[in-house]
Amino acid sequence: MSQLTFRDLWEKCRDHLRYAQRIWWAFPCPSDCSKQHDNVAPGLATSGGLGWPVVAGVSRAGASGLAEAGGLAILLGAGWFGAVVLGARLVGVLSHQAITAPAAGGRSAVKMGLWLPLGWLLLAALVAPAGVKPEVMMARSLRGLSLASVGVGSFALGSLVFSPTQGLPGHLCFLANGAATIAVAAAMAFARNESYSQVVKRDYLVGANGPPGSGDRLLWCLGPALVATGVQMFQYRARIVALSKVLFLSCAVVSLSNIVGTVVMGPLLGISPEVTLAATMRCVTIPMALPTYARLCEESGAENNVALVALCAGLSGFIGFGFSQRLLSSAACHAHLDPVARGIATGAAAHALGAACLVAAEPEAFVWGMLAMAVSGVASSAWICACAPLRETLLSLAYRRAEHGG
């Protein structure tokens, strides 16, 4: 076997840094991500398995790619803003009365010792060296365990260490654990002389292409986590029954506006039809978004690229997680003391990840956020899957520029 020269080593390091940079920004021309690896099924990399999705593929550079990336960023940001404002205002109109939150009782935060994040990081450090050696038995499982441990440990460390009282803000914790997981995956790829996407798609997020990876198992935990929110909903059951019409009507209108607004604005912003269709699911939680998006792909003949759906939904949720409370308290929404409006607007615009920002300080608003997430997901699926005229209209709007050669 020939020895690597310094130039070869430099080129390999540069290639892996480019992979990491593209995964970090997750934007350059997302419509071409799947076209670069025809022999590998589309995949996605969730940083630490905690829900921050990024596209795991190589995308083409250039002015057109940057233009599409900018258009997608504008679409997601403006779409989230419009959905929150519309949801909050609509609830205020439909409720017909001022709704104030009950007095908050003393609620002690669960204390986490430093041993927990350090334990996860120590586990990752112990198993990673053995995982990169091809001759080691169960090397794939060890690599997956290392990636998952780094994600969980870095998130826990960020939420605990950087501030003794509140920890690092949640959306920054997502960025921190994303950077840590991406760095470890890139290091594994370099050590094994492989590409970043190979490591992620084989060891972490496999999907239906093989035995589940550690990322797949972490994603499975989303289901029980959503069911567990029913415990908090039970204490507000009387208000939920009384305001159920407000919930259903608001979510139906907001979900329809999200879908139609996306296909109207996407082509105007220079976004390709494939990415526009994926962006229609930006406000829907991923377990509900994937089968609905698959229906659109089946009807249009587009490739079913789950990475694009995860990217759009994840970024919308990330924006909602970081900025929903501030926007809801502004004059645009005028929902300072209304937990119903705050919860429904957040859940309908940023699904479960956005609603998570309410869990500690606004428990009732969090309940309404989770309900809105579920109802909006069902409504979006019903609008697309059960209403053929609307589905045909959406496809026609998404492909209108492509059909006219523009």
MARZA-728675 format. One record per residue (C-alpha): residue number from 1; residue in three letters; z, x, y. Coordinates in nm, 4 decimals. Each point is the difference from the previous one (the first is absolute). Example, Ala and Ser with C-alpha at 12.3 -4.5 7.8 and 13.67 -1.06 7.14 Angstrom:
2
(atom 1, ALA, (0.7800, 1.2300, -0.4500))
(atom 2, SER, (-0.0660, 0.1370, 0.3440))
END
This chain:
406
(atom 1, MET, (0.0000, 0.0000, 0.0000))
(atom 2, SER, (-0.1040, 0.1502, 0.3375))
(atom 3, GLN, (0.2639, 0.0718, 0.2602))
(atom 4, LEU, (0.0100, -0.1944, 0.3223))
(atom 5, THR, (-0.0867, 0.1927, 0.3131))
(atom 6, PHE, (0.1781, -0.0579, 0.3305))
(atom 7, ARG, (-0.3027, -0.1926, 0.1255))
(atom 8, ASP, (0.0062, -0.2313, -0.3045))
(atom 9, LEU, (0.3712, -0.0607, 0.0465))
(atom 10, TRP, (-0.0502, -0.0767, 0.3684))
(atom 11, GLU, (-0.2786, -0.2473, -0.0758))
(atom 12, LYS, (0.2137, -0.1808, -0.2581))
(atom 13, CYS, (0.2917, -0.0248, 0.2448))
(atom 14, ARG, (-0.2338, -0.1298, 0.2679))
(atom 15, ASP, (-0.1445, -0.2658, -0.2324))
(atom 16, HIS, (0.3457, -0.1273, -0.0955))
(atom 17, LEU, (0.1105, -0.0048, 0.3640))
(atom 18, ARG, (-0.3055, -0.2086, 0.0816))
(atom 19, TYR, (0.0909, -0.2417, -0.2785))
(atom 20, ALA, (0.3539, -0.0281, 0.1334))
(atom 21, GLN, (-0.1226, -0.0478, 0.3562))
(atom 22, ARG, (-0.2373, -0.2798, -0.0986))
(atom 23, ILE, (0.2646, -0.1701, -0.2087))
(atom 24, TRP, (0.2507, 0.0354, 0.2831))
(atom 25, TRP, (-0.2162, -0.1699, 0.2574))
(atom 26, ALA, (-0.1587, -0.2278, -0.2610))
(atom 27, PHE, (-0.2740, -0.0959, 0.2384))
(atom 28, PRO, (-0.3299, 0.1975, 0.0059))
(atom 29, CYS, (-0.2654, -0.2490, -0.1082))
(atom 30, PRO, (0.1995, -0.1966, -0.2599))
(atom 31, SER, (-0.3082, -0.1865, -0.1155))
(atom 32, ASP, (-0.1353, 0.3160, -0.1648))
(atom 33, CYS, (0.3162, 0.0945, -0.1894))
(atom 34, SER, (-0.1132, -0.1522, -0.3277))
(atom 35, LYS, (-0.3535, 0.1362, 0.0270))
(atom 36, GLN, (0.1171, 0.3589, -0.0231))
(atom 37, HIS, (0.1438, -0.0347, -0.3509))
(atom 38, ASP, (-0.2232, -0.2300, -0.2007))
(atom 39, ASN, (0.1487, 0.1275, -0.3248))
(atom 40, VAL, (0.3565, -0.0793, 0.0991))
(atom 41, ALA, (0.1308, -0.3510, 0.0565))
(atom 42, PRO, (0.1183, -0.0731, 0.3552))
(atom 43, GLY, (0.3633, 0.0885, 0.0459))
(atom 44, LEU, (0.2711, 0.0071, 0.2543))
(atom 45, ALA, (0.2948, 0.2257, 0.0581))
(atom 46, THR, (0.3237, -0.1586, 0.1104))
(atom 47, SER, (0.2201, 0.2552, 0.1577))
(atom 48, GLY, (0.3101, 0.0180, -0.2120))
(atom 49, GLY, (-0.0883, -0.3330, -0.1571))
(atom 50, LEU, (0.1842, -0.1697, 0.2845))
(atom 51, GLY, (-0.2945, -0.1831, 0.1442))
(atom 52, TRP, (-0.1894, 0.2183, 0.2483))
(atom 53, PRO, (-0.3539, -0.0081, -0.1429))
(atom 54, VAL, (-0.2630, 0.2549, 0.0807))
(atom 55, VAL, (-0.3514, 0.0376, -0.1304))
(atom 56, ALA, (-0.0229, 0.2560, -0.2797))
(atom 57, GLY, (-0.3565, 0.1200, 0.0350))
(atom 58, VAL, (-0.2310, 0.2178, 0.1999))
(atom 59, SER, (-0.1671, -0.1652, 0.2942))
(atom 60, ARG, (-0.2939, 0.1171, 0.1979))
(atom 61, ALA, (0.0579, 0.1544, 0.3401))
(atom 62, GLY, (-0.2045, -0.0478, 0.3115))
(atom 63, ALA, (-0.0339, -0.2246, 0.2993))
(atom 64, SER, (-0.0799, -0.3145, -0.2003))
(atom 65, GLY, (0.3061, 0.0466, -0.2185))
(atom 66, LEU, (0.2273, 0.0519, 0.2990))
(atom 67, ALA, (-0.1508, -0.3026, 0.1731))
(atom 68, GLU, (0.0689, -0.2205, -0.3009))
(atom 69, ALA, (0.3516, 0.1409, -0.0281))
(atom 70, GLY, (0.0648, -0.0783, 0.3654))
(atom 71, GLY, (-0.1359, -0.3504, -0.0425))
(atom 72, LEU, (0.2229, -0.0608, -0.3004))
(atom 73, ALA, (0.3038, 0.1276, 0.1898))
(atom 74, ILE, (-0.0749, -0.2366, 0.2879))
(atom 75, LEU, (-0.0557, -0.2895, -0.2393))
(atom 76, LEU, (0.3292, 0.0540, -0.1822))
(atom 77, GLY, (0.2046, 0.0549, 0.3140))
(atom 78, ALA, (-0.1483, -0.2863, 0.2012))
(atom 79, GLY, (0.0008, -0.2277, -0.3045))
(atom 80, TRP, (0.3697, 0.0617, -0.0589))
(atom 81, PHE, (0.0789, -0.0616, 0.3674))
(atom 82, GLY, (-0.1963, -0.3245, 0.0070))
(atom 83, ALA, (0.1537, -0.1258, -0.3247))
(atom 84, VAL, (0.3558, 0.0614, 0.1205))
(atom 85, VAL, (-0.0580, -0.1681, 0.3352))
(atom 86, LEU, (-0.1832, -0.2956, -0.1549))
(atom 87, GLY, (0.2648, -0.0462, -0.2671))
(atom 88, ALA, (0.2929, 0.0130, 0.2423))
(atom 89, ARG, (-0.1627, -0.2346, 0.2502))
(atom 90, LEU, (-0.1115, -0.2428, -0.2703))
(atom 91, VAL, (0.3485, -0.0259, -0.1477))
(atom 92, GLY, (0.1391, -0.0652, 0.3474))
(atom 93, VAL, (-0.2449, -0.2875, 0.0490))
(atom 94, LEU, (0.0522, -0.1533, -0.3442))
(atom 95, SER, (0.3788, 0.0215, -0.0149))
(atom 96, HIS, (0.0500, -0.2208, 0.3116))
(atom 97, GLN, (0.3461, 0.1405, 0.0566))
(atom 98, ALA, (0.1741, 0.3212, 0.0796))
(atom 99, ILE, (0.1257, 0.1724, -0.3118))
(atom 100, THR, (0.2760, 0.2516, 0.0426))
(atom 101, ALA, (0.1338, 0.2334, -0.2605))
(atom 102, PRO, (0.3498, -0.0583, -0.1363))
(atom 103, ALA, (0.2691, 0.2441, 0.0943))
(atom 104, ALA, (-0.0439, 0.3118, -0.2011))
(atom 105, GLY, (0.2894, 0.0849, -0.2184))
(atom 106, GLY, (0.1254, 0.3483, -0.0637))
(atom 107, ARG, (-0.2350, 0.1717, -0.2337))
(atom 108, SER, (0.0728, 0.3490, -0.1170))
(atom 109, ALA, (-0.2916, 0.2193, -0.0879))
(atom 110, VAL, (-0.0180, 0.1446, -0.3451))
(atom 111, LYS, (0.1120, 0.3616, 0.0257))
(atom 112, MET, (-0.2062, 0.2569, -0.1796))
(atom 113, GLY, (0.1270, 0.3460, -0.0735))
(atom 114, LEU, (-0.2019, 0.3146, 0.0528))
(atom 115, TRP, (0.0081, 0.0581, -0.3744))
(atom 116, LEU, (-0.2566, -0.2754, -0.0623))
(atom 117, PRO, (-0.2988, 0.1446, 0.1921))
(atom 118, LEU, (0.0915, 0.3544, -0.0995))
(atom 119, GLY, (0.0160, -0.1079, -0.3639))
(atom 120, TRP, (-0.3516, -0.1430, 0.0112))
(atom 121, LEU, (-0.1369, 0.3084, 0.1755))
(atom 122, LEU, (0.1755, 0.2289, -0.2473))
(atom 123, LEU, (-0.1546, -0.1946, -0.2882))
(atom 124, ALA, (-0.3449, 0.0439, 0.1565))
(atom 125, ALA, (0.0568, 0.3724, 0.0438))
(atom 126, LEU, (0.1073, 0.0394, -0.3630))
(atom 127, VAL, (-0.2884, -0.1859, -0.1649))
(atom 128, ALA, (-0.2892, 0.0985, 0.2299))
(atom 129, PRO, (-0.0406, 0.3620, -0.1249))
(atom 130, ALA, (-0.0228, -0.1152, -0.3601))
(atom 131, GLY, (-0.2379, -0.2836, 0.0884))
(atom 132, VAL, (-0.2683, 0.2279, 0.1431))
(atom 133, LYS, (-0.0250, 0.2006, -0.3232))
(atom 134, PRO, (-0.2653, -0.1504, -0.2308))
(atom 135, GLU, (0.1653, 0.1305, -0.3163))
(atom 136, VAL, (0.3273, -0.1834, 0.0662))
(atom 137, MET, (0.0527, -0.3179, -0.2022))
(atom 138, MET, (0.0105, -0.3181, 0.2133))
(atom 139, ALA, (-0.1296, 0.1931, 0.3019))
(atom 140, ARG, (-0.1622, -0.3115, 0.1461))
(atom 141, SER, (0.3268, -0.1944, -0.0150))
(atom 142, LEU, (0.1844, 0.2872, 0.1640))
(atom 143, ARG, (-0.2504, 0.0148, 0.2864))
(atom 144, GLY, (0.0273, -0.3736, 0.0559))
(atom 145, LEU, (0.3790, 0.0164, -0.0075))
(atom 146, SER, (-0.0042, 0.2810, 0.2533))
(atom 147, LEU, (-0.2241, -0.1939, 0.2415))
(atom 148, ALA, (0.2140, -0.3131, -0.0258))
(atom 149, SER, (0.3247, 0.1977, 0.0416))
(atom 150, VAL, (-0.1281, 0.1739, 0.3122))
(atom 151, GLY, (-0.0991, -0.3327, 0.1554))
(atom 152, VAL, (0.3292, -0.1749, -0.0713))
(atom 153, GLY, (0.2104, 0.3031, 0.0887))
(atom 154, SER, (-0.1764, 0.0764, 0.3280))
(atom 155, PHE, (0.0252, -0.3624, 0.1121))
(atom 156, ALA, (0.3709, -0.0118, -0.0830))
(atom 157, LEU, (0.0577, 0.3337, 0.1725))
(atom 158, GLY, (-0.1764, -0.1154, 0.3159))
(atom 159, SER, (0.1989, -0.3229, 0.0172))
(atom 160, LEU, (0.3297, 0.1844, -0.0477))
(atom 161, VAL, (-0.0007, 0.3461, 0.1508))
(atom 162, PHE, (-0.1865, -0.0152, 0.3273))
(atom 163, SER, (0.2434, -0.2459, 0.1564))
(atom 164, PRO, (0.3574, -0.0410, -0.1260))
(atom 165, THR, (0.0118, -0.3662, 0.1038))
(atom 166, GLN, (-0.3404, -0.1620, -0.0464))
(atom 167, GLY, (-0.2165, 0.2700, -0.1530))
(atom 168, LEU, (-0.3575, 0.0725, 0.0871))
(atom 169, PRO, (-0.1930, -0.3153, 0.1029))
(atom 170, GLY, (-0.1565, -0.1646, -0.3020))
(atom 171, HIS, (-0.3624, 0.0508, 0.1001))
(atom 172, LEU, (0.0658, 0.3706, 0.0579))
(atom 173, CYS, (0.1614, 0.0196, -0.3440))
(atom 174, PHE, (-0.3258, -0.1316, -0.1444))
(atom 175, LEU, (-0.1906, 0.2735, 0.1820))
(atom 176, ALA, (0.2460, 0.2643, -0.1178))
(atom 177, ASN, (-0.0135, -0.0987, -0.3648))
(atom 178, GLY, (-0.3776, -0.0371, 0.0224))
(atom 179, ALA, (-0.0350, 0.3539, 0.1325))
(atom 180, ALA, (0.2351, 0.1347, -0.2677))
(atom 181, THR, (-0.1808, -0.1732, -0.2876))
(atom 182, ILE, (-0.3430, 0.1007, 0.1280))
(atom 183, ALA, (0.1151, 0.3607, 0.0331))
(atom 184, VAL, (0.1336, 0.0084, -0.3566))
(atom 185, ALA, (-0.3159, -0.1609, -0.1398))
(atom 186, ALA, (-0.2156, 0.2514, 0.1891))
(atom 187, ALA, (0.2153, 0.2861, -0.1306))
(atom 188, MET, (-0.0389, -0.1250, -0.3569))
(atom 189, ALA, (-0.3749, -0.0279, 0.0458))
(atom 190, PHE, (-0.0146, 0.3552, 0.1311))
(atom 191, ALA, (0.2154, 0.1358, -0.2832))
(atom 192, ARG, (-0.2187, -0.1695, -0.2630))
(atom 193, ASN, (-0.3290, 0.0812, 0.1777))
(atom 194, GLU, (-0.0798, -0.3721, 0.0370))
(atom 195, SER, (-0.0736, -0.2385, 0.2833))
(atom 196, TYR, (0.2618, -0.2123, 0.1692))
(atom 197, SER, (-0.1597, -0.3251, -0.1149))
(atom 198, GLN, (-0.0017, 0.1174, -0.3621))
(atom 199, VAL, (0.3750, 0.0556, 0.0044))
(atom 200, VAL, (0.0739, -0.3316, 0.1678))
(atom 201, LYS, (-0.2304, -0.2142, -0.2134))
(atom 202, ARG, (0.0980, 0.1611, -0.3284))
(atom 203, ASP, (0.3739, 0.0625, 0.0432))
(atom 204, TYR, (0.1257, -0.2442, 0.2624))
(atom 205, LEU, (-0.2100, -0.3115, 0.0546))
(atom 206, VAL, (-0.2200, -0.0623, -0.3005))
(atom 207, GLY, (-0.0421, -0.3777, 0.0121))
(atom 208, ALA, (-0.2075, -0.1372, -0.2869))
(atom 209, ASN, (-0.1615, 0.3342, -0.0784))
(atom 210, GLY, (0.2709, 0.1273, -0.2342))
(atom 211, PRO, (0.3732, 0.0130, -0.0692))
(atom 212, PRO, (0.1961, -0.0956, 0.3126))
(atom 213, GLY, (0.1216, 0.2806, 0.2237))
(atom 214, SER, (0.3294, 0.0193, 0.1837))
(atom 215, GLY, (-0.1584, -0.1516, 0.3106))
(atom 216, ASP, (-0.1159, -0.2997, -0.2042))
(atom 217, ARG, (0.3537, -0.0501, -0.1263))
(atom 218, LEU, (0.1407, 0.0179, 0.3528))
(atom 219, LEU, (-0.2535, -0.2586, 0.1150))
(atom 220, TRP, (0.1124, -0.2259, -0.2853))
(atom 221, CYS, (0.3457, -0.0060, 0.1612))
(atom 222, LEU, (-0.1465, -0.1967, 0.2916))
(atom 223, GLY, (0.0041, -0.3159, -0.2126))
(atom 224, PRO, (0.3744, -0.0047, -0.0816))
(atom 225, ALA, (0.0761, 0.1072, 0.3567))
(atom 226, LEU, (-0.1811, -0.3052, 0.1370))
(atom 227, VAL, (0.1753, -0.2316, -0.2456))
(atom 228, ALA, (0.3370, 0.1423, 0.1035))
(atom 229, THR, (-0.0477, -0.1280, 0.3543))
(atom 230, GLY, (0.0616, -0.3511, -0.1361))
(atom 231, VAL, (0.3718, 0.0801, -0.0029))
(atom 232, GLN, (-0.0025, 0.0211, 0.3814))
(atom 233, MET, (-0.2186, -0.3089, 0.0358))
(atom 234, PHE, (0.2482, -0.2208, -0.1812))
(atom 235, GLN, (0.2551, -0.0060, 0.2828))
(atom 236, TYR, (-0.2657, -0.1266, 0.2445))
(atom 237, ARG, (-0.1445, -0.2644, -0.2333))
(atom 238, ALA, (0.0838, -0.2939, 0.2288))
(atom 239, ARG, (-0.1891, 0.1503, 0.2957))
(atom 240, ILE, (-0.2872, 0.1002, -0.2238))
(atom 241, VAL, (-0.0421, -0.3587, -0.1184))
(atom 242, ALA, (0.0296, -0.1374, 0.3536))
(atom 243, LEU, (-0.2603, 0.2388, 0.1422))
(atom 244, SER, (-0.2318, 0.0238, -0.3000))
(atom 245, LYS, (-0.2850, -0.1730, 0.1859))
(atom 246, VAL, (0.0240, 0.2572, 0.2772))
(atom 247, LEU, (-0.0174, 0.2777, -0.2579))
(atom 248, PHE, (-0.3029, -0.1361, -0.1860))
(atom 249, LEU, (-0.2021, -0.0995, 0.3067))
(atom 250, SER, (0.0673, 0.3238, 0.1849))
(atom 251, CYS, (-0.0893, 0.2201, -0.2965))
(atom 252, ALA, (-0.3151, -0.1997, -0.0763))
(atom 253, VAL, (-0.1278, 0.0334, 0.3564))
(atom 254, VAL, (0.0947, 0.3662, 0.0387))
(atom 255, SER, (-0.1514, 0.0996, -0.3349))
(atom 256, LEU, (-0.3271, -0.1774, 0.0827))
(atom 257, SER, (-0.0162, 0.1655, 0.3423))
(atom 258, ASN, (0.0685, 0.3399, -0.1581))
(atom 259, ILE, (-0.2856, -0.0383, -0.2474))
(atom 260, VAL, (-0.2575, -0.1460, 0.2383))
(atom 261, GLY, (0.0951, 0.2328, 0.2853))
(atom 262, THR, (-0.0465, 0.3017, -0.2261))
(atom 263, VAL, (-0.3541, -0.0839, -0.1106))
(atom 264, VAL, (-0.0967, -0.0940, 0.3568))
(atom 265, MET, (0.1308, 0.3173, 0.1625))
(atom 266, GLY, (-0.0592, 0.2509, -0.2800))
(atom 267, PRO, (-0.3788, 0.0353, 0.0375))
(atom 268, LEU, (0.0336, 0.0003, 0.3808))
(atom 269, LEU, (0.2289, 0.3043, -0.0286))
(atom 270, GLY, (-0.2474, 0.1860, -0.2197))
(atom 271, ILE, (0.1849, -0.0562, -0.3264))
(atom 272, SER, (-0.2054, -0.0220, -0.3181))
(atom 273, PRO, (-0.0094, -0.3287, -0.1954))
(atom 274, GLU, (0.1927, 0.1494, -0.2921))
(atom 275, VAL, (0.2888, 0.1117, 0.2200))
(atom 276, THR, (-0.0104, -0.3274, 0.1946))
(atom 277, LEU, (0.0472, -0.1978, -0.3207))
(atom 278, ALA, (0.2931, 0.2219, -0.0975))
(atom 279, ALA, (0.1514, -0.0458, 0.3471))
(atom 280, THR, (0.0097, -0.3775, -0.0454))
(atom 281, MET, (0.2982, 0.0689, -0.2271))
(atom 282, ARG, (0.1831, 0.2109, 0.2616))
(atom 283, CYS, (0.2772, -0.2575, 0.0476))
(atom 284, VAL, (0.0433, -0.0851, -0.3692))
(atom 285, THR, (0.2396, 0.1757, -0.2332))
(atom 286, ILE, (-0.1887, 0.2192, -0.2469))
(atom 287, PRO, (0.0813, -0.1902, -0.3258))
(atom 288, MET, (-0.1576, -0.3117, 0.1525))
(atom 289, ALA, (-0.2721, 0.1831, 0.1920))
(atom 290, LEU, (-0.1627, 0.1779, -0.2930))
(atom 291, PRO, (-0.1180, -0.3034, -0.2040))
(atom 292, THR, (-0.1160, -0.1758, 0.3169))
(atom 293, TYR, (-0.1939, 0.3055, 0.1111))
(atom 294, ALA, (-0.1490, 0.0258, -0.3502))
(atom 295, ARG, (-0.1368, -0.3520, 0.0448))
(atom 296, LEU, (-0.1708, 0.1035, 0.3233))
(atom 297, CYS, (-0.1469, 0.3083, -0.1666))
(atom 298, GLU, (-0.1260, -0.2072, -0.2925))
(atom 299, GLU, (-0.1716, -0.2402, 0.2371))
(atom 300, SER, (-0.1528, 0.2684, 0.2231))
(atom 301, GLY, (-0.0790, 0.2644, -0.2615))
(atom 302, ALA, (0.2093, 0.2609, 0.1808))
(atom 303, GLU, (0.2050, 0.2583, -0.1866))
(atom 304, ASN, (0.3584, -0.1054, -0.0697))
(atom 305, ASN, (0.1737, 0.2900, 0.1753))
(atom 306, VAL, (0.3734, -0.0683, -0.0101))
(atom 307, ALA, (0.0672, 0.3086, 0.2134))
(atom 308, LEU, (-0.1555, -0.1685, 0.3034))
(atom 309, VAL, (0.2145, -0.3100, -0.0458))
(atom 310, ALA, (0.3113, 0.2123, -0.0384))
(atom 311, LEU, (-0.0921, 0.1991, 0.3102))
(atom 312, CYS, (-0.0485, -0.3073, 0.2195))
(atom 313, ALA, (0.3031, -0.1890, -0.1307))
(atom 314, GLY, (0.2196, 0.3092, 0.0071))
(atom 315, LEU, (-0.0854, 0.0953, 0.3569))
(atom 316, SER, (0.0488, -0.3574, 0.1222))
(atom 317, GLY, (0.3386, -0.0085, -0.1699))
(atom 318, PHE, (0.0875, 0.3410, 0.1409))
(atom 319, ILE, (-0.0833, -0.1119, 0.3542))
(atom 320, GLY, (0.2029, -0.3161, -0.0497))
(atom 321, PHE, (0.2941, 0.1930, -0.1396))
(atom 322, GLY, (0.0158, 0.2217, 0.3057))
(atom 323, PHE, (-0.0823, -0.2349, 0.2867))
(atom 324, SER, (0.0488, -0.3672, -0.0973))
(atom 325, GLN, (0.3504, -0.0386, 0.1404))
(atom 326, ARG, (-0.0965, 0.1459, 0.3345))
(atom 327, LEU, (-0.3098, -0.2198, 0.0330))
(atom 328, LEU, (0.1878, -0.3150, -0.1020))
(atom 329, SER, (0.2561, 0.0626, 0.2745))
(atom 330, SER, (-0.2704, 0.0407, 0.2654))
(atom 331, ALA, (-0.1459, -0.2635, 0.2289))
(atom 332, ALA, (-0.3131, -0.0189, -0.2171))
(atom 333, CYS, (0.1901, -0.1714, -0.2827))
(atom 334, HIS, (0.3110, -0.1289, 0.1780))
(atom 335, ALA, (0.1992, -0.0126, -0.3244))
(atom 336, HIS, (0.3191, 0.1820, 0.0952))
(atom 337, LEU, (0.2468, -0.2340, -0.1733))
(atom 338, ASP, (-0.2185, -0.1873, -0.2447))
(atom 339, PRO, (0.0418, 0.1401, -0.3527))
(atom 340, VAL, (-0.2559, -0.2432, -0.1402))
(atom 341, ALA, (-0.2740, 0.1093, 0.2399))
(atom 342, ARG, (0.0918, 0.3662, -0.0356))
(atom 343, GLY, (-0.0048, -0.0131, -0.3773))
(atom 344, ILE, (-0.3149, -0.2100, -0.0461))
(atom 345, ALA, (-0.1985, 0.2026, 0.2540))
(atom 346, THR, (0.1027, 0.3289, -0.1599))
(atom 347, GLY, (-0.0607, -0.1092, -0.3593))
(atom 348, ALA, (-0.3367, -0.1594, 0.0742))
(atom 349, ALA, (-0.1242, 0.3061, 0.1908))
(atom 350, ALA, (0.1472, 0.2907, -0.1986))
(atom 351, HIS, (0.1088, -0.1466, -0.3387))
(atom 352, ALA, (0.2995, 0.1488, -0.1849))
(atom 353, LEU, (-0.0009, 0.3412, 0.1650))
(atom 354, GLY, (0.0118, -0.1514, 0.3462))
(atom 355, ALA, (0.2715, -0.2468, -0.0973))
(atom 356, ALA, (0.2115, 0.2894, -0.1279))
(atom 357, CYS, (0.0753, 0.1002, 0.3596))
(atom 358, LEU, (0.2090, -0.3178, 0.0332))
(atom 359, VAL, (0.2119, 0.0350, -0.3128))
(atom 360, ALA, (0.3023, 0.1757, 0.1559))
(atom 361, ALA, (0.0303, -0.1409, 0.3525))
(atom 362, GLU, (-0.1588, -0.3458, -0.0407))
(atom 363, PRO, (0.0755, -0.1397, -0.3478))
(atom 364, GLU, (-0.1282, -0.3529, 0.0671))
(atom 365, ALA, (-0.3182, 0.1280, 0.1621))
(atom 366, PHE, (-0.0519, 0.2197, -0.3065))
(atom 367, VAL, (0.0204, -0.3064, -0.2236))
(atom 368, TRP, (-0.2644, -0.1775, 0.2064))
(atom 369, GLY, (-0.2091, 0.3176, -0.0021))
(atom 370, MET, (-0.0024, 0.0173, -0.3788))
(atom 371, LEU, (-0.0823, -0.3696, -0.0250))
(atom 372, ALA, (-0.2832, 0.0445, 0.2497))
(atom 373, MET, (-0.1291, 0.2977, -0.1968))
(atom 374, ALA, (-0.0203, -0.2104, -0.3162))
(atom 375, VAL, (-0.1459, -0.3105, 0.1662))
(atom 376, SER, (-0.2555, 0.2031, 0.1987))
(atom 377, GLY, (-0.1088, 0.1791, -0.3172))
(atom 378, VAL, (-0.0504, -0.3281, -0.1823))
(atom 379, ALA, (-0.1762, -0.1525, 0.3010))
(atom 380, SER, (-0.2350, 0.2981, 0.0338))
(atom 381, SER, (-0.0864, -0.0170, -0.3688))
(atom 382, ALA, (-0.0597, -0.3748, 0.0241))
(atom 383, TRP, (-0.2223, 0.0326, 0.3073))
(atom 384, ILE, (-0.2204, 0.2593, -0.1720))
(atom 385, CYS, (0.0079, -0.0963, -0.3681))
(atom 386, ALA, (0.0163, -0.3801, 0.0213))
(atom 387, CYS, (-0.2225, -0.0629, 0.3013))
(atom 388, ALA, (-0.3556, 0.1006, -0.0856))
(atom 389, PRO, (-0.1553, -0.0899, 0.3421))
(atom 390, LEU, (0.2549, 0.2177, 0.1792))
(atom 391, ARG, (-0.0534, 0.2852, -0.2462))
(atom 392, GLU, (-0.3758, -0.0107, 0.0540))
(atom 393, THR, (0.0521, -0.0036, 0.3763))
(atom 394, LEU, (0.2294, 0.3019, -0.0192))
(atom 395, LEU, (-0.2537, 0.1988, -0.2007))
(atom 396, SER, (-0.2778, -0.0981, 0.2365))
(atom 397, LEU, (0.2022, 0.1154, 0.3021))
(atom 398, ALA, (0.1062, 0.3261, -0.1638))
(atom 399, TYR, (-0.3580, 0.0933, -0.0954))
(atom 400, ARG, (-0.1763, -0.1346, 0.3078))
(atom 401, ARG, (-0.0690, 0.3415, 0.1568))
(atom 402, ALA, (-0.1112, 0.1519, -0.3302))
(atom 403, GLU, (-0.2447, -0.2840, -0.0573))
(atom 404, HIS, (-0.1551, 0.0573, 0.3433))
(atom 405, GLY, (-0.0247, 0.3744, -0.0494))
(atom 406, GLY, (0.2795, 0.0782, 0.2456))
END
